[in-house]
Amino acid sequence: MKKMLVLLLLAGLMAGCGEDKGAPGAGKEQAEALPVAVRTAVAERQDIREVLEFTGDVESPLSVEVCAKASGRLETLELRRGKGKARQVIPVEEGVEVLKGEILGEVDHALLEAQVAVAGAQVQAAEVVLEDKDRENRRKESLYKEDVATEQQRDAAETAFKSAQASLAQAQAQLRLARVNLEEAFVRAPMDGVVVKRYVDPGAMVGASAPVVRLAQLDPLRLMLAVPSRMLPLLKAGETPVEVRLEGAGERPFACTVSRIFPSVDPATRTATVEVLLGNPADAEGRRAAYPGMYATASVSLQSKSGALTVPSEAVVRVLERQVLFVVGADGRASARDVATGIRSGGRVEIVSGLAEGEEYVVMGQNKLTDGARVERVKDAEPAP
């Protein structure tokens, strides 16, 4: 009898354990039926513009170091402008603007001037000899026709005349060479620009290997950008707008355009060089808004669209090769929609297909959703920020 009671007790315990195992399953089904808390927004249209951000340093598109062609002592380093009472003498130093061909300085050229004078005198002497030989040649030619001079005398006079011509040509060449040497004693600006560096002072010895000053073009300046090659089809020289901000140049940006796209791609970085020019005129006091070496941030507008249907980028979930957006229906359930995206700008992306204007979609909480899940809005649906 006692053995029978023990068996009945064990059977009751086993039955109780079986009922406990069913409880967790029932709780799980109840949990799945609970709505998922999400934040939603209503799809609206707005203008969107795809912008790429770049950084770099602005630089001068033209910069040259000017050397003296003649070797010697630098006598002056100054600009002489105007005539008479309006004549100005301006020291050549950093910040001074110069024009192409303008004399910046002079190397001691007393010896070169003397060489020009000697060569000039030799030309005059050669001209006198040529005139004499010319007269003699014409006289001998006339006497030969009258059978007074012999053919040998006529030929000798003609040879002497041609020799005098050669002597004059040689003297003239020597004069030109002497003048070239004298001209090289003057240091001239090879381009319009601004003196950005002065290397020597008057009195220093200079030559072809030692720069005197460095000139740079400051208007315009340029910014070189390394643009991914896949973006090149979206760029057009002279058309694509670029907004450039310079550190230390105030808040107002420079409105520019892409000026040149270099015709090669770096195989290591898969980028191409793009040039942007910044207009940089001087004000009445000679000051400029930008200078070479300034740190720049450039915003390149690749493409734009008016009235595009856009959503926050985080609202679109990538599932393998799919792009999914959860749309909330009138029944309060979220359905997963495959969408196609277009232009991206900042934190927003254009929806090309898969979403209609005015539809409600999930902005936050979509990572907890499954297709067909019930949702609970933690905030009323509103236009996306």
C-alpha positions in Angstrom: 0.0 0.0 0.0 2.8 2.4 0.9 4.6 1.6 -2.3 1.4 2.5 -4.3 1.2 5.9 -2.6 4.8 6.7 -3.5 4.2 5.9 -7.2 1.1 8.1 -7.2 3.1 11.0 -5.8 5.8 10.7 -8.4 3.2 10.6 -11.1 1.7 13.9 -9.8 5.1 15.6 -9.7 5.9 14.6 -13.2 2.6 15.9 -14.4 3.3 19.2 -12.6 6.6 19.5 -14.3 5.0 19.0 -17.7 2.6 21.8 -17.1 5.6 24.2 -16.1 7.3 23.5 -19.4 4.4 24.8 -21.3 4.4 28.2 -19.5 7.5 29.8 -21.1 6.1 29.0 -24.6 2.9 30.8 -23.9 4.8 33.8 -22.5 6.9 34.1 -25.7 3.8 34.2 -27.9 2.4 36.9 -25.6 5.7 38.9 -25.9 5.7 38.7 -29.7 2.2 40.1 -29.8 3.4 43.3 -28.1 3.9 46.3 -30.4 7.4 47.7 -31.0 8.1 51.2 -29.9 9.3 53.3 -32.9 9.5 56.9 -34.0 7.9 57.7 -37.4 7.8 60.5 -39.9 5.8 61.5 -43.0 7.5 61.4 -46.3 7.9 64.9 -47.8 9.6 66.5 -50.8 12.5 69.0 -50.5 15.5 70.2 -52.4 18.6 68.1 -52.1 22.2 68.6 -53.1 25.0 66.1 -53.0 28.2 67.7 -51.7 31.7 66.3 -51.2 34.0 67.9 -48.6 37.7 68.3 -49.2 40.5 69.9 -47.3 43.9 71.3 -48.4 46.1 74.3 -48.6 45.7 77.1 -51.1 48.7 77.8 -53.3 49.9 80.2 -56.0 49.4 78.8 -59.5 52.6 80.6 -60.6 55.7 81.0 -58.4 59.2 81.7 -59.6 62.6 82.5 -58.1 64.2 85.4 -59.9 68.0 85.2 -60.3 70.4 87.7 -61.8 71.8 86.6 -65.2 75.0 88.6 -64.7 77.4 87.8 -61.9 78.6 90.7 -59.7 77.7 93.0 -56.9 74.0 93.9 -56.6 74.0 97.7 -56.7 70.2 98.4 -56.3 67.1 96.5 -55.4 64.3 99.0 -56.1 61.5 99.9 -58.5 61.6 103.2 -60.3 58.2 104.3 -61.5 56.9 107.5 -63.1 58.8 110.5 -64.5 59.8 113.9 -63.3 58.2 115.0 -60.1 55.9 111.9 -60.1 58.9 109.6 -60.1 58.8 107.0 -57.3 61.6 104.8 -55.9 60.1 101.8 -54.2 62.3 99.3 -52.3 61.7 95.7 -53.5 60.5 93.8 -50.5 57.8 91.4 -49.4 54.4 92.5 -50.4 55.4 94.7 -53.3 53.5 94.1 -56.5 55.5 94.1 -59.8 54.7 94.0 -63.4 56.2 91.7 -66.1 59.4 93.2 -67.5 59.8 95.7 -64.7 63.4 96.3 -63.5 63.7 95.0 -59.9 67.4 95.7 -59.4 70.8 96.3 -61.1 74.1 94.4 -60.9 77.3 96.5 -61.2 77.7 97.0 -64.9 80.4 99.7 -65.4 82.6 97.2 -67.2 79.7 96.0 -69.4 78.9 99.6 -70.4 82.5 100.1 -71.4 82.4 96.9 -73.5 79.3 98.3 -75.3 81.1 101.6 -75.9 84.2 99.7 -77.4 82.0 97.5 -79.6 80.1 100.6 -80.8 83.4 102.3 -81.7 84.4 99.2 -83.6 81.2 99.3 -85.6 81.8 102.9 -86.5 85.3 102.1 -87.7 84.1 99.2 -89.7 81.5 101.4 -91.3 84.2 103.9 -92.4 86.3 101.2 -93.9 83.3 99.7 -95.7 82.4 103.1 -97.2 86.0 103.5 -98.5 86.2 100.0 -99.9 82.8 100.5 -101.6 84.0 103.6 -103.4 87.2 101.9 -104.4 85.3 98.9 -105.7 83.0 101.0 -107.8 85.9 103.0 -109.2 87.8 99.9 -110.2 84.7 98.5 -111.8 84.3 101.7 -113.9 88.0 101.7 -114.9 87.8 98.0 -115.8 84.9 98.8 -118.2 87.1 101.5 -119.8 90.0 99.1 -120.2 92.1 101.2 -117.8 92.2 98.8 -114.8 93.0 95.1 -115.2 90.7 92.3 -114.2 93.0 91.4 -111.3 92.8 95.0 -109.9 89.0 94.9 -110.2 88.8 91.5 -108.4 91.1 92.8 -105.6 88.9 95.8 -105.0 85.8 93.6 -104.9 87.4 91.2 -102.4 88.5 94.1 -100.2 84.9 95.4 -100.3 83.4 92.0 -99.3 86.0 91.7 -96.5 85.0 95.1 -95.2 81.3 94.0 -95.2 82.3 90.9 -93.1 84.3 93.0 -90.7 81.3 95.3 -90.2 78.9 92.4 -89.6 81.4 91.0 -87.1 81.6 94.3 -85.3 77.8 94.6 -85.2 77.5 91.1 -83.7 80.0 92.1 -81.0 78.0 95.2 -80.3 74.8 93.1 -80.0 76.5 90.7 -77.6 77.8 93.5 -75.5 74.4 95.0 -75.2 72.9 91.6 -74.3 75.5 91.3 -71.5 74.7 94.8 -70.3 70.9 94.0 -70.4 71.5 90.9 -68.2 72.9 93.2 -65.5 69.3 94.3 -64.9 67.1 92.0 -62.9 63.6 92.0 -64.5 60.3 90.5 -63.3 59.4 87.5 -65.6 55.7 87.9 -64.8 53.1 90.0 -62.9 53.2 89.1 -59.3 53.9 89.9 -55.7 57.3 89.7 -53.9 56.8 86.9 -51.3 60.5 86.5 -50.4 63.6 88.7 -50.6 66.8 86.7 -50.4 69.6 89.3 -50.6 70.2 93.0 -49.9 72.0 95.6 -52.1 75.7 95.1 -51.9 75.6 91.3 -52.0 77.3 89.2 -54.6 74.8 87.6 -56.9 74.8 85.2 -59.9 72.8 82.8 -62.0 72.7 80.2 -59.2 71.6 82.5 -56.3 67.9 83.8 -56.3 67.4 87.5 -55.6 63.6 87.4 -54.9 60.7 85.0 -55.3 57.6 86.2 -57.1 54.1 84.6 -56.8 50.8 85.2 -58.4 48.2 85.9 -55.7 45.2 86.6 -57.9 43.9 84.0 -58.4 45.1 81.4 -55.9 44.3 77.8 -56.5 43.3 74.7 -54.5 44.1 71.3 -55.7 41.7 68.5 -54.8 42.0 64.7 -55.0 38.6 63.6 -56.3 37.6 59.9 -56.4 37.6 58.8 -60.0 34.0 57.5 -59.8 32.9 61.1 -59.2 34.6 62.5 -62.3 31.6 62.1 -64.6 29.6 64.4 -62.3 32.2 67.3 -62.6 32.3 69.9 -65.4 35.1 72.4 -65.7 33.8 75.9 -65.6 30.4 74.8 -64.3 30.5 72.6 -61.1 30.1 75.0 -58.2 32.6 74.9 -55.3 32.4 76.7 -52.0 35.7 77.3 -50.3 36.3 78.4 -46.7 39.7 79.5 -45.5 40.9 79.4 -41.9 41.7 82.9 -40.9 39.9 84.5 -43.8 36.5 85.2 -42.1 33.2 83.3 -42.3 32.4 84.4 -45.8 33.1 81.6 -48.3 34.7 82.0 -51.7 32.2 81.1 -54.5 34.2 79.2 -57.1 33.8 76.6 -59.8 36.0 73.7 -60.9 38.5 75.3 -63.3 40.4 72.3 -64.6 40.2 68.5 -64.3 43.6 66.8 -64.9 43.4 64.0 -67.5 44.9 61.2 -65.4 44.0 59.0 -62.4 46.5 58.0 -59.7 46.5 54.2 -59.8 47.5 54.1 -56.1 44.7 56.2 -54.7 42.2 56.0 -57.7 41.8 59.8 -57.5 42.2 62.5 -60.1 43.5 66.0 -59.5 41.0 68.8 -59.8 41.9 72.5 -59.8 39.8 75.2 -58.2 40.8 78.9 -58.7 39.9 81.5 -56.0 39.6 85.2 -57.1 41.8 87.2 -54.7 42.0 90.9 -55.6 43.7 93.4 -53.4 41.8 96.1 -51.7 42.6 99.8 -51.7 45.3 99.3 -49.1 46.8 96.3 -50.9 45.4 93.7 -48.5 44.0 90.4 -49.7 41.5 87.9 -48.3 43.7 84.9 -48.9 47.4 84.0 -49.0 49.3 80.9 -50.1 49.5 78.3 -47.4 46.1 79.0 -45.8 44.1 75.9 -44.7 41.0 75.4 -46.9 37.8 73.4 -46.8 36.1 73.0 -50.1 32.5 71.8 -50.6 32.0 70.5 -54.2 28.4 70.3 -55.4 28.2 67.2 -57.5 24.5 67.1 -58.3 21.2 68.5 -57.0 17.5 68.0 -57.4 14.5 70.1 -56.6 11.4 68.5 -54.9 13.1 65.2 -54.2 11.5 62.7 -51.9 14.0 62.3 -49.1 14.4 60.5 -45.7 17.1 60.4 -43.0 19.9 58.1 -44.1 19.5 56.0 -40.9 15.9 55.1 -41.8 17.1 52.9 -44.7 18.4 49.5 -43.6 20.8 47.6 -45.8 20.1 43.9 -45.9 22.8 42.2 -48.0 22.1 43.7 -51.5 18.8 45.2 -50.5 17.9 48.6 -49.2 14.9 48.4 -46.9 12.6 51.1 -45.5 9.8 50.2 -43.0 6.5 51.8 -43.9 3.7 52.0 -41.3 0.2 51.2 -42.7 -3.2 52.2 -41.5 -3.4 49.0 -39.5 -0.5 50.0 -37.3 1.8 47.4 -38.8 5.2 47.9 -40.3 5.9 46.5 -43.8 9.4 46.2 -45.2 9.7 48.0 -48.5 12.6 47.6 -51.0 13.6 51.1 -52.0 16.0 52.6 -54.5 18.1 55.5 -53.4 19.6 58.5 -55.3 21.4 61.6 -54.2 22.9 61.7 -50.7 23.4 65.0 -48.8 24.6 65.1 -45.2 22.2 63.0 -43.2 19.5 62.6 -45.9 19.1 60.4 -48.9 16.7 60.6 -51.9 14.2 57.8 -52.4 13.8 57.2 -56.1 11.3 54.4 -55.8 9.5 52.3 -53.1 8.0 55.2 -51.1 5.2 57.7 -51.9 4.8 61.2 -50.7 2.7 61.4 -47.5 3.4 57.8 -46.4 4.5 57.2 -42.8 7.8 55.5 -42.3 10.0 54.4 -39.4 12.8 56.8 -38.5 14.0 55.1 -35.2 13.6 51.6 -33.9 13.6 49.8 -37.2 16.4 47.6 -36.1 13.9 45.8 -33.8 11.2 45.4 -36.5 10.2 42.4 -38.7 7.9 42.6 -41.7 4.3 42.8 -40.4 5.2 43.7 -36.8 2.8 46.0 -34.9 4.3 49.3 -33.9 3.7 51.8 -31.1 4.6 55.4 -31.9 6.6 57.0 -29.1 6.0 60.3 -30.9 3.3 61.4 -33.2 4.2 61.1 -36.9 5.7 64.3 -38.2 7.7 65.5 -41.2 11.3 64.2 -40.9 13.8 66.7 -39.6 
